[in-house]
Amino acid sequence: MDQCTAVTLLPPPEFVLRLAALGDGSRPEAGHLLCELAVGHDGDHAMALWDNDANRTAVWARWSGGRATLSELAWCGAIDPRGEDACGLFAGHPSAHDWSIVDPTLVAVDTFLAGERPRLGPYEGGG
């Protein structure tokens, strides 16, 4: 199952812009968000921004249209069928688990590199 290809920009928070104005005057730029869920998912798009290992949570950006929100969410916790890895998405996510999601861009890069450098192993999926 392919990964959703939704992308949006996350502008810097207003307080960061105010702090930057006190410094050298350079303005922080918006960062891009790329949805980590499977194509065709229900609800908002989502991308993990950083882990909070102490609480076993992560801060996720979730968006629909031009509006993004940040939320601290618990990890999914489901274990892949091989019993090796936990799902890297948030608890209650609306799509397949990350081990079933394939990033089509990484597959394209892997295919190209395999032709150029056959000794490199194939991309094995994952979100």
C-alpha positions as CSV (number, residue, x, y, z in Angstrom):
1,M,0.0,0.0,0.0
2,D,1.5,3.4,-1.0
3,Q,2.1,6.2,1.4
4,C,-0.1,9.3,1.1
5,T,1.6,12.0,-0.9
6,A,-0.1,15.0,0.8
7,V,2.3,17.9,1.6
8,T,1.7,21.2,3.4
9,L,3.8,24.0,4.8
10,L,4.0,24.5,8.6
11,P,4.9,28.2,9.2
12,P,7.0,29.0,12.3
13,P,5.0,29.8,15.4
14,E,4.5,33.5,16.0
15,F,6.7,33.5,19.2
16,V,9.6,32.1,17.0
17,L,9.1,35.0,14.6
18,R,9.2,37.5,17.4
19,L,12.4,36.0,18.8
20,A,14.0,36.0,15.4
21,A,13.2,39.7,15.0
22,L,15.2,40.4,18.2
23,G,18.3,38.7,16.7
24,D,19.9,39.4,13.3
25,G,16.6,40.0,11.6
26,S,16.5,36.8,9.5
27,R,13.1,35.3,9.3
28,P,12.6,31.5,9.9
29,E,11.1,29.8,6.9
30,A,8.1,27.4,6.9
31,G,9.0,23.7,6.9
32,H,7.2,21.1,4.8
33,L,5.1,18.2,6.2
34,L,4.7,15.0,4.3
35,C,1.9,12.6,5.4
36,E,3.0,9.3,6.8
37,L,-0.3,7.5,6.5
38,A,-1.4,5.2,3.8
39,V,-3.0,6.6,0.6
40,G,-6.8,6.9,0.9
41,H,-6.8,7.3,4.7
42,D,-9.7,8.9,6.5
43,G,-9.4,12.2,8.4
44,D,-6.4,14.5,8.8
45,H,-3.0,13.9,7.3
46,A,-0.2,13.3,9.9
47,M,3.5,13.5,10.3
48,A,5.6,12.8,13.4
49,L,7.8,15.8,14.4
50,W,9.7,14.5,17.4
51,D,9.7,11.7,20.0
52,N,9.1,12.1,23.7
53,D,10.8,8.9,24.8
54,A,10.1,9.6,28.5
55,N,6.4,9.4,27.9
56,R,6.5,6.9,25.0
57,T,4.7,9.5,22.8
58,A,5.5,11.8,19.9
59,V,4.4,15.2,18.8
60,W,2.5,14.9,15.6
61,A,1.5,17.6,13.1
62,R,-2.0,16.9,11.7
63,W,-3.5,18.9,9.0
64,S,-6.5,19.2,6.6
65,G,-6.5,21.9,4.0
66,G,-4.3,24.8,5.1
67,R,-4.7,24.4,8.9
68,A,-2.2,22.3,10.9
69,T,-2.3,21.4,14.6
70,L,0.3,19.8,16.9
71,S,-0.7,17.0,19.3
72,E,1.2,14.8,21.6
73,L,0.0,11.2,20.8
74,A,0.9,7.8,22.1
75,W,2.6,5.4,19.7
76,C,0.4,2.7,18.0
77,G,2.2,-0.2,19.7
78,A,1.0,-2.9,17.3
79,I,3.8,-5.3,16.5
80,D,4.5,-6.4,12.9
81,P,3.7,-10.0,12.0
82,R,7.3,-11.0,12.2
83,G,7.4,-9.8,15.8
84,E,10.3,-7.5,15.1
85,D,9.0,-3.9,15.0
86,A,6.3,-1.8,16.5
87,C,4.2,0.4,14.2
88,G,5.7,3.9,13.9
89,L,2.3,5.7,13.7
90,F,0.1,7.1,16.5
91,A,-2.4,5.0,18.4
92,G,-5.7,4.8,16.6
93,H,-4.3,5.9,13.3
94,P,-6.8,5.6,10.4
95,S,-4.8,3.6,7.9
96,A,-2.7,0.5,7.6
97,H,0.3,0.0,10.0
98,D,3.5,1.5,8.8
99,W,5.1,-1.8,7.8
100,S,2.4,-2.1,5.1
101,I,3.0,1.4,3.8
102,V,5.6,1.9,1.1
103,D,7.0,5.4,0.2
104,P,6.8,5.4,-3.6
105,T,9.6,8.0,-3.8
106,L,12.0,5.7,-1.8
107,V,11.0,2.8,-4.0
108,A,11.9,4.9,-7.1
109,V,15.2,5.9,-5.7
110,D,16.0,2.3,-4.7
111,T,15.1,1.0,-8.2
112,F,17.4,3.6,-9.8
113,L,20.3,2.9,-7.4
114,A,19.9,-0.9,-7.9
115,G,20.5,-0.3,-11.6
116,E,23.5,1.9,-11.0
117,R,24.9,0.0,-8.0
118,P,23.5,-3.6,-7.9
119,R,25.5,-4.4,-4.7
120,L,23.1,-2.1,-2.7
121,G,20.2,-4.1,-1.2
122,P,16.6,-3.4,-2.1
123,Y,14.4,-1.1,-0.2
124,E,12.2,-3.1,2.1
125,G,9.3,-0.7,2.7
126,G,8.1,0.9,5.8
127,G,6.9,4.4,6.4
